[in-house]
Amino acid sequence: MLKSILPCGLAMLAFGMAAMPAVAATENLIVNGTFDDFTTGWIGNYQIRSNDPVIDTGSYFFPGAGAFHMIYQNYTLTDTDLASLWDTGLSYTLSADLFGWHNQQDRGTLSVFFLDGEGDRITSSTLMSSTLYDGWWDTEITAGGKYYQSVSGLVPTDTMTLQFVISSTRIGGGTNNDGYIDNASFTMAELPAVPLPAGLPLLGSGLVVLAGLRGLRRRRS
């Protein structure tokens, strides 16, 4: 009896899990991640650049002079975000095009820091240009192509604020810091709710019947 019940129940369980609908992601939470508006979104000094190299989406983040450069912006989770985070949970995707100038090894990073209600860091995630390439950049860049990177994960349940940080470090000498970044993006999506699988009641009923049959056999013996 058990052999006939378990395969059926497990098959229905797998069907119920596979049928869970995908949930659409939020819009990009990073303001001016394309650096098409020089004055919007970011805290800190920076420049924009649009040639040498050229990227097909226009201007991009250019640190300028100096050995190290950093800018940032914060996003406070809304009541709707928090309700989803505490109810089903939230996944995230952090992405950007990260590149540099000719044969310079200067590197750029895009990070997200997950902060709790006290502003303390819970965890973080970072993209770095030198993860894929360390200098010798192309002179023409295609957004979402060779230099595109992304990372995904789960938003910690204690998160109240997201802090997005771009930093660039000069490695190869010269006057300028040439860790470039464009099309910075951070999206979140609700985790799909886990419904009661269709096969679970059947599996449970079968186990109850099996237990009853075993009890009857014991009484007869």
Disulfide bonds with the S-S distance in Angstrom:
none
